Amino acid sequence: MRIVTEAIAGTLESSDALVRVTPSDELRIEVRSTVQAQYGARIREVVEETLAKLGVIEGLISVDDKGALDFVIAARVQGAVARASRDALDWRAL
């Protein structure tokens, strides 16, 4: 999937994450989290796995996590990417 416009998904509420996706010539992932020391690596891993399933190879992915569980982070990434792309999501791949 190609990121063609900026999009966001999620909130800054407790146990949620705000994911912002913007076009870029390279794939960059930025993670900020209230639980960075404990779960920062796992958050990045969930984002990378979700992007791989979606076929995203470029874009700036910014995650502001407030203690979200893995499935919430994955859903927020999926939502933001779907909004930022003109391509249809292959839901079977997820």
MONORKA-V882580 format. One record per helix or strand of 3 or more residues. SS is the DSSP state (helix for helix, strand for strand). FROM is the first residue (numbers start at 1). TO is the last residue. If there is no record, write none. Layout:
SS&FROM&TO, SS&FROM&TO
This chain:
strand&7&10, strand&17&22, strand&27&33, helix&36&54, strand&59&65, helix&70&84, helix&91&93
